[in-house]
């Protein structure tokens, strides 16, 4: 069902145009929807598809081949509150949904767009865990977190591998290949290698970079660079080759000190840019390795969560009952 909607390898695409400063400045609102209250959204990693999920059990898939987007499939699972939705790595027709009270559900779509809904009754052994977040990783697998534990989950198998049990409440999760980064309430960001699960091979503390605030958000690039934002608004880039130390880090200048940041992202097929959304709806862009911002765009509805398409010049965000897509004219992609 999803295979025909622009599924491609972005590394081989001749239209990987997102990493263009001219196209960044051309970004504007092209579509808004206020029919449903959205709690999560996700772009397909290799296709022109957007998944939206609502906190009342509503899920929809949208084809982005043309504008306005075309509704492909619409599902409503009664009496669940959805916290997050994302596509399963290595598949073109599967979604994973995290819903209250901390359980996972998989949607497998057939060629007609009809889903088979599978509750992932995960086996945590003697303990019952309520998951707070997850992130897709390698094929059919994902990393999931409860408040104090990190797990590796195969969506085809109820068995769960415990990566780490922590002493501190986990507030944020980011994944890249075998690397798992988590932020905790003790102001640390810890990075684990799933092949060496006994202890983190590195730690980030705010005071290492002259800071005393708590880590807010973590994002990995496709190359394994780690973007870290802190509650008092600073944002830094750490390099994998430098073992995520402060030796080669990049700090980004914030020009909106009277506003509150709400989301960060890498932008472009090679993650050549980073962007940050403010609570006013303004989005600042930086070249990945430079401190000065190069562009600013403004969302129409002032959304509070931001997701960038992996290879198209496109952003999506939501707030309250409004969902917004920002892009440039379709001839550019």
Secondary structure, 3 states (H helix, E strand, C coil): CCCCCCCCCCCCCCCCCCCCHHHHHCCEEEEEECCCCEEEEEECCCCCEEEEEECCCEEEEEECCCCCCEEEEEEECCCCCEEEEEECCCCCCEEEEEECCCEEEEEEECCCCCEEEEEECCECCCCCCCEEEEEECCCCEEEEEECCEEEEEECCCCEEEEEEECCCCEEEEEEECCEEEEEECCCEEEEEECCECCCCCEEEEHHHHCCCCCEEEEEECCCCCEEEEECCCCEEEECCCCCCCCCCCEEECCCCCCCCEEEEEEECCCCCEEEEEECCCEEEEEECCCCCEEEEEECCCCCCEEEECCCCCEEEEEECCEEEEEECCHHHC
